[in-house]
Amino acid sequence: MAPIAPQVHPTAFVHPRAFVCGQVTLGPRVSVWPFAALRGDTAPITIGADSNVQDGAVLHVDHGVPCVIGARVGIGHRAIVHGATVEDDCLIAMGAVLLNNVRVGSGSIIGAGAVCPEGFVVPPNSLVLGVPGRVVRQTSAEERSRIRGTVESYLALQEEHRRGAFPEQ
């Protein structure tokens, strides 16, 4: 089998200490931060425009179970997204876990530390909390605005990193 290299859009930012391998496609202005691991070795991982994968997050797949991340999505620090689909304009907060075949509807927030079990379907504009995760209410306009703010913040931050504003020792 011939090697399969990631497809990284020229405007995407992958921190030198992130790990990206296999069938991974990063769209325009995607950012992948230190110690994040994106391993598309048994199925594809696709990440849409303006999304960010924060420090220590893990995105992985199973045979025939891809990982699809929409546009303007924040994947928080140490979150695990395994063979799940996350639609546009979502936040997967720090330490959240999404297992195979989870589907998160647009405008949703998966709260910090929440665990979405295999096959769990999150309706659009939902807030999910707990272990196991459950929908507790609809997201507010303010919460959805904060998702956009986080996305904009990471877009600006990647530009600062590109310019060398934060040299490593």
C-alpha positions as CSV (number, residue, x, y, z in Angstrom):
1,M,0.0,0.0,0.0
2,A,1.3,3.4,-0.9
3,P,1.7,5.9,1.9
4,I,-1.2,8.3,2.6
5,A,-0.2,11.8,3.5
6,P,-2.4,14.4,5.2
7,Q,-3.9,17.0,2.9
8,V,-3.3,20.4,4.6
9,H,-4.7,23.6,3.1
10,P,-2.0,26.2,2.6
11,T,-3.7,28.5,5.1
12,A,-4.0,25.9,7.8
13,F,-1.7,26.1,10.8
14,V,-0.3,22.9,12.3
15,H,1.9,23.6,15.4
16,P,5.3,21.8,15.1
17,R,4.5,19.7,18.2
18,A,1.2,18.5,16.9
19,F,0.9,15.0,15.3
20,V,-1.1,14.6,12.0
21,C,-0.9,11.4,9.9
22,G,-2.8,9.4,7.4
23,Q,-6.1,10.3,5.7
24,V,-6.4,13.7,7.3
25,T,-7.8,16.7,5.4
26,L,-7.5,20.1,7.0
27,G,-9.5,22.9,5.4
28,P,-8.8,26.6,5.1
29,R,-7.6,28.4,8.3
30,V,-7.8,25.2,10.4
31,S,-5.4,25.3,13.4
32,V,-4.0,22.3,15.2
33,W,-2.2,23.1,18.5
34,P,0.6,21.5,20.5
35,F,0.3,17.8,21.4
36,A,-2.9,17.3,19.5
37,A,-3.0,14.0,17.7
38,L,-5.0,13.5,14.5
39,R,-4.5,9.9,13.3
40,G,-6.4,9.0,10.2
41,D,-4.9,5.5,9.7
42,T,-8.1,3.4,9.3
43,A,-10.6,5.9,8.0
44,P,-10.6,9.6,7.0
45,I,-10.5,12.6,9.3
46,T,-11.9,15.8,7.7
47,I,-11.9,19.2,9.4
48,G,-13.8,22.2,7.9
49,A,-12.7,25.8,7.5
50,D,-11.8,28.0,10.6
51,S,-12.0,25.1,13.1
52,N,-9.4,24.6,15.8
53,V,-8.1,21.5,17.5
54,Q,-6.6,22.6,20.8
55,D,-3.7,21.3,22.9
56,G,-3.7,17.6,23.7
57,A,-6.9,16.8,21.8
58,V,-7.2,13.4,20.1
59,L,-9.1,12.7,16.9
60,H,-9.1,9.1,15.7
61,V,-11.2,6.7,13.7
62,D,-12.2,3.0,13.4
63,H,-12.3,1.0,10.2
64,G,-15.2,2.5,8.2
65,V,-16.0,5.0,10.9
66,P,-14.6,8.4,9.8
67,C,-14.3,11.6,11.9
68,V,-15.9,14.6,10.3
69,I,-15.6,18.1,11.9
70,G,-17.5,20.9,10.3
71,A,-16.6,24.6,9.9
72,R,-16.1,27.0,12.8
73,V,-15.8,24.2,15.4
74,G,-13.6,24.4,18.6
75,I,-12.3,21.1,19.9
76,G,-11.1,21.9,23.4
77,H,-8.0,20.9,25.2
78,R,-7.7,17.1,25.8
79,A,-11.0,16.4,24.2
80,I,-11.3,13.0,22.4
81,V,-13.4,12.8,19.2
82,H,-13.4,9.2,18.0
83,G,-15.2,8.3,14.8
84,A,-17.8,11.1,15.4
85,T,-19.4,13.8,13.2
86,V,-19.6,17.4,14.5
87,E,-21.6,19.8,12.4
88,D,-20.7,23.5,12.0
89,D,-20.5,26.1,14.7
90,C,-20.0,23.8,17.7
91,L,-17.8,23.7,20.8
92,I,-16.5,20.4,22.1
93,A,-15.2,21.6,25.5
94,M,-12.1,20.5,27.4
95,G,-11.9,16.9,28.2
96,A,-15.2,15.9,26.5
97,V,-15.3,12.5,24.9
98,L,-17.3,11.6,21.7
99,L,-17.3,8.0,20.8
100,N,-18.0,6.2,17.5
101,N,-21.0,7.3,15.4
102,V,-21.9,10.3,17.7
103,R,-23.5,13.1,15.7
104,V,-23.5,16.6,17.1
105,G,-25.9,19.0,15.5
106,S,-24.8,22.5,14.5
107,G,-24.7,25.2,17.2
108,S,-24.3,22.7,20.0
109,I,-21.9,22.6,23.0
110,I,-20.6,19.5,24.6
111,G,-19.7,20.5,28.1
112,A,-16.3,20.0,29.7
113,G,-15.8,16.4,30.7
114,A,-19.1,15.1,29.2
115,V,-19.1,11.7,27.6
116,C,-21.3,11.1,24.5
117,P,-21.7,7.3,24.2
118,E,-21.5,5.4,20.9
119,G,-24.3,6.4,18.5
120,F,-25.6,9.3,20.6
121,V,-27.3,12.0,18.5
122,V,-27.3,15.6,19.6
123,P,-30.0,17.8,18.1
124,P,-28.9,21.2,16.7
125,N,-28.4,24.0,19.3
126,S,-28.2,21.7,22.3
127,L,-26.1,21.8,25.4
128,V,-24.9,18.4,26.5
129,L,-23.5,17.8,30.0
130,G,-22.6,14.8,32.2
131,V,-21.5,11.2,32.1
132,P,-23.2,9.8,30.2
133,G,-23.9,12.9,28.3
134,R,-27.5,14.1,28.1
135,V,-29.1,17.1,26.5
136,V,-30.0,19.5,29.3
137,R,-31.3,22.4,27.2
138,Q,-31.0,24.5,24.1
139,T,-27.9,26.7,23.7
140,S,-28.6,30.4,24.1
141,A,-27.8,33.1,21.5
142,E,-25.1,34.3,23.9
143,E,-23.5,30.8,24.1
144,R,-23.5,30.5,20.3
145,S,-21.9,33.9,20.1
146,R,-19.2,32.8,22.4
147,I,-18.5,29.8,20.1
148,R,-17.9,32.4,17.3
149,G,-15.7,34.4,19.6
150,T,-13.5,31.4,20.4
151,V,-13.2,30.6,16.7
152,E,-12.2,34.2,15.9
153,S,-9.7,34.2,18.8
154,Y,-8.0,31.1,17.5
155,L,-7.9,32.5,14.0
156,A,-6.0,35.5,15.3
157,L,-3.8,33.4,17.5
158,Q,-2.6,31.2,14.6
159,E,-1.5,34.3,12.8
160,E,0.5,35.5,15.7
161,H,2.2,32.1,15.9
162,R,2.9,32.2,12.2
163,R,4.7,35.5,12.6
164,G,6.8,34.0,15.4
165,A,5.3,36.0,18.3
166,F,5.9,33.1,20.6
167,P,9.3,31.5,20.1
168,E,10.0,28.2,21.8
169,Q,13.0,27.5,24.0
